[in-house]
Amino acid sequence: MERVEADKLSKRTSTKVWNVQEFCRRQNLCQKEEWRLTRLFGRFATASELLHNAKRAPRADPVQSGSYPAALK
């Protein structure tokens, strides 16, 4: 086992790079959005780029969709 001194560690933070297809699968994005992001960035992009550029449909209103019990309406 190797001991590493804290002052010798790099102060730079690493950047998470995602496969666009994997990101879209994990975020439940549609095929059209995956295609758009792939055209925009290529096969790989940073997490920040993907999160700031992903478009998703707005969530359905649970009251209007009927998913709330009647007592809570």
Secondary structure by P-SEA (a helix, b strand, c coil): cbbbbccccccbbbbbbbcaaaaaaaacccaaaaaaaaaaccccccaaaaaaccccccccccccccccccccc
